[in-house]
């Protein structure tokens, strides 16, 4: 049974619990799960030598003060970089190993879809299969070609489209989960209501309650510890 079916409404930690620990780090995921969150969202992309690493931005400017791209550096180099608070960039296999009993929304971060992005998609899917975690993962992306590839080659995996434009609703209907920007929900909910709708990024209690009332399946939030009451 897939984990989503166990919840009437789910609170998902956006990159862990970034209000407490630096986003997309082992410490952030640990804080989220210790706070009781049933799932976290994270971002994955390839290092230059093809290691799936957990990091949101395509470059290191914001979190490490370095004008270098993740995709231009080997894992050995990335592993030595100190981020804010002296945290480090984790590999995806580290995260899945350390938190094997937990649930994840894994966003495959790409700027386009070609051979390199196809390999990343395959690597992530195979890692989930090898860890026997298909029931604990939703594979998500803003890139519809990533999700089509998963559907064509790993059709038993649950997928979801991140989107922020009404024009993308048609593509969300081809996936299991619709993940719209929260400000878009009132305009498109009727069109996607047959899907499991989980908007991002919702840090307002008032907005979160409204989304629950109209029938959303859950929210993705930076302040998951403050939103847990919505699951009662």
C-alpha positions as CSV (number, residue, x, y, z in Angstrom):
1,X,0.0,0.0,0.0
2,X,1.4,3.4,-1.0
3,X,1.9,5.7,1.9
4,X,-0.4,8.4,0.5
5,X,-3.4,6.2,0.9
6,X,-2.9,6.1,4.7
7,X,-3.6,9.8,5.2
8,X,-6.8,11.9,4.7
9,X,-4.6,15.0,4.8
10,X,-0.8,15.0,4.8
11,X,1.8,17.6,5.8
12,X,5.0,17.3,3.8
13,X,8.2,19.0,4.9
14,X,9.6,21.2,2.2
15,X,13.3,20.2,1.9
16,X,12.9,18.8,5.4
17,X,12.3,21.3,8.2
18,X,14.2,24.4,7.0
19,X,12.7,26.6,9.7
20,X,15.0,24.6,12.1
21,X,17.9,23.2,10.0
22,X,19.5,24.0,6.7
23,X,17.3,22.8,3.8
24,X,18.0,19.5,2.0
25,X,20.5,18.3,4.6
26,X,20.5,15.1,6.8
27,X,19.9,17.4,9.8
28,X,16.9,19.0,8.2
29,X,15.3,15.6,7.3
30,X,16.1,14.3,10.8
31,X,14.4,17.4,12.4
32,X,11.3,16.9,10.2
33,X,10.9,13.3,11.1
34,X,11.5,13.9,14.8
35,X,8.8,16.5,14.6
36,X,6.4,13.8,13.4
37,X,6.1,14.8,9.7
38,X,5.0,11.8,7.7
39,X,7.0,12.8,4.6
40,X,9.6,15.2,3.3
41,X,10.2,16.7,-0.1
42,X,13.7,16.9,-1.4
43,X,15.5,17.8,-4.7
44,X,18.0,15.6,-6.5
45,X,20.4,16.3,-9.4
46,X,23.6,14.8,-10.8
47,X,27.2,15.7,-9.9
48,X,29.5,15.9,-13.0
49,X,30.4,12.2,-12.4
50,X,26.8,11.1,-12.2
51,X,26.2,10.8,-8.5
52,X,22.7,11.8,-7.4
53,X,23.0,14.5,-4.8
54,X,20.4,16.3,-2.8
55,X,20.4,20.0,-3.5
56,X,17.9,22.5,-4.8
57,X,19.7,25.2,-6.7
58,X,21.6,24.4,-9.8
59,X,24.6,26.4,-8.5
60,X,26.3,26.9,-5.1
61,X,25.9,30.7,-4.9
62,X,23.1,31.0,-2.3
63,X,24.2,28.3,0.1
64,X,28.0,28.1,-0.3
65,X,28.9,31.5,-1.8
66,X,30.5,29.8,-4.8
67,X,29.7,30.6,-8.4
68,X,29.9,27.0,-9.5
69,X,27.2,24.6,-10.8
70,X,26.5,21.3,-9.1
71,X,26.7,19.6,-12.5
72,X,30.2,20.9,-13.1
73,X,31.7,19.4,-9.9
74,X,32.5,15.8,-9.1
75,X,31.1,14.2,-6.0
76,X,34.5,14.2,-4.3
77,X,34.6,18.0,-4.6
78,X,31.0,18.4,-3.6
79,X,31.4,16.3,-0.5
80,X,34.0,18.6,0.9
81,X,32.0,21.8,0.5
82,X,30.8,23.4,3.7
83,X,27.4,25.0,3.5
84,X,25.8,27.5,5.9
85,X,25.9,26.1,9.5
86,X,28.7,23.8,8.4
87,X,26.2,21.3,7.0
88,X,27.2,19.4,3.8
89,X,25.5,18.2,0.7
90,X,24.2,14.6,1.0
91,X,24.0,11.9,-1.6
92,X,20.5,10.5,-2.3
93,X,21.6,7.0,-1.3
94,X,22.7,8.4,2.1
95,X,19.3,9.9,2.7
96,X,17.4,6.8,1.7
97,X,19.7,4.6,3.8
98,X,19.5,6.8,6.9
99,X,15.7,7.3,6.7
100,X,14.7,4.0,5.1
101,X,11.5,3.8,7.2
102,X,10.2,7.2,6.1
103,X,8.4,8.7,3.1
104,X,9.6,11.0,0.4
105,X,8.6,13.3,-2.4
106,X,11.7,13.2,-4.6
107,X,11.9,16.1,-7.1
108,X,14.1,15.3,-10.1
109,X,15.7,18.7,-10.8
110,X,16.5,19.3,-14.5
111,X,16.7,22.4,-16.7
112,X,15.8,20.4,-19.9
113,X,15.4,16.7,-20.8
114,X,18.2,15.0,-22.7
115,X,20.5,12.0,-22.2
116,X,22.0,13.3,-19.0
117,X,18.5,14.0,-17.5
118,X,17.3,10.6,-18.6
119,X,20.2,8.9,-16.8
120,X,19.4,10.9,-13.6
121,X,15.8,9.8,-13.8
122,X,16.9,6.2,-14.3
123,X,19.4,6.4,-11.4
124,X,16.8,7.7,-9.0
125,X,14.2,5.2,-10.0
126,X,16.6,2.3,-9.8
127,X,17.8,3.5,-6.4
128,X,14.2,3.5,-5.1
129,X,13.6,0.0,-6.5
130,X,16.9,-1.4,-5.0
131,X,16.0,0.0,-1.6
132,X,12.5,-1.5,-1.9
133,X,10.9,1.9,-1.3
134,X,8.4,2.3,-4.2
135,X,5.5,2.5,-1.7
136,X,7.3,5.2,0.2
137,X,8.1,7.6,-2.6
138,X,6.4,10.0,-5.0
139,X,8.6,11.0,-7.9
140,X,7.9,14.6,-8.9
141,X,9.3,17.2,-11.3
142,X,8.5,20.4,-13.1
143,X,9.6,18.7,-16.3
144,X,6.8,16.7,-17.8
145,X,9.3,14.7,-20.0
146,X,10.8,13.3,-16.8
147,X,7.4,12.1,-15.6
148,X,6.5,10.7,-19.0
149,X,9.8,8.7,-19.0
150,X,9.0,7.3,-15.6
151,X,5.5,6.4,-16.7
152,X,6.9,4.6,-19.8
153,X,9.6,2.7,-18.0
154,X,8.6,2.5,-14.4
155,X,4.8,2.5,-14.6
156,X,4.2,1.2,-11.1
157,X,5.8,4.3,-9.5
158,X,3.6,7.1,-8.2
159,X,4.4,10.5,-9.9
160,X,3.4,14.1,-9.6
161,X,3.8,17.3,-11.6
162,X,4.9,20.5,-10.0
163,X,3.4,23.5,-11.8
164,X,2.7,27.2,-11.4
165,X,0.7,28.0,-14.6
166,X,-2.9,27.1,-15.6
167,X,-1.6,26.0,-19.0
168,X,0.1,23.0,-17.3
169,X,-3.0,21.6,-15.7
170,X,-3.5,19.2,-18.7
171,X,-0.1,17.6,-17.9
172,X,-0.9,17.3,-14.2
173,X,-3.9,15.1,-15.2
174,X,-1.5,12.6,-16.7
175,X,0.2,12.0,-13.3
176,X,-1.1,10.6,-9.9
177,X,-0.5,13.7,-7.9
178,X,-1.0,17.4,-8.8
179,X,1.4,19.8,-7.1
180,X,0.3,23.4,-8.0
181,X,1.7,26.6,-6.6
182,X,-0.7,27.3,-3.7
183,X,-1.8,30.7,-5.2
184,X,-3.1,28.8,-8.3
185,X,-5.3,26.3,-6.5
186,X,-8.6,28.2,-6.3
187,X,-8.4,28.8,-10.1
188,X,-7.7,25.3,-11.1
189,X,-8.9,23.0,-8.3
190,X,-12.1,22.0,-10.2
191,X,-10.0,20.8,-13.1
192,X,-7.6,18.7,-11.0
193,X,-9.9,17.7,-8.1
194,X,-9.9,14.0,-9.2
195,X,-6.2,13.9,-8.5
196,X,-4.4,14.0,-5.2
197,X,-3.8,17.7,-4.9
198,X,-0.8,18.8,-2.7
199,X,0.1,22.5,-3.2
200,X,3.4,24.2,-2.4
201,X,4.8,26.0,-0.5
202,X,2.2,26.8,2.2
203,X,3.5,28.5,5.3
204,X,0.2,30.2,6.4
205,X,-2.1,28.4,8.7
206,X,-5.1,30.3,7.2
207,X,-4.2,29.2,3.7
208,X,-3.5,25.7,4.8
209,X,-6.9,25.4,6.4
210,X,-8.6,26.7,3.4
211,X,-6.8,24.2,1.1
212,X,-7.8,21.4,3.4
213,X,-11.4,22.6,3.5
214,X,-11.8,22.7,-0.3
215,X,-10.4,19.1,-0.6
216,X,-6.7,19.2,-1.1
217,X,-4.9,16.0,-0.1
218,X,-2.2,17.9,1.8
219,X,0.4,20.7,1.7
220,X,4.1,21.1,1.3
221,X,5.4,23.5,3.9
222,X,8.6,25.0,5.3
223,X,7.1,25.0,8.8
224,X,5.8,21.4,9.1
225,X,6.1,21.3,12.9
226,X,3.5,24.1,13.1
227,X,1.1,22.4,10.6
228,X,0.8,19.0,12.2
229,X,-2.5,19.9,13.8
230,X,-4.1,19.9,10.4
231,X,-3.7,16.1,10.2
232,X,-6.0,15.5,13.2
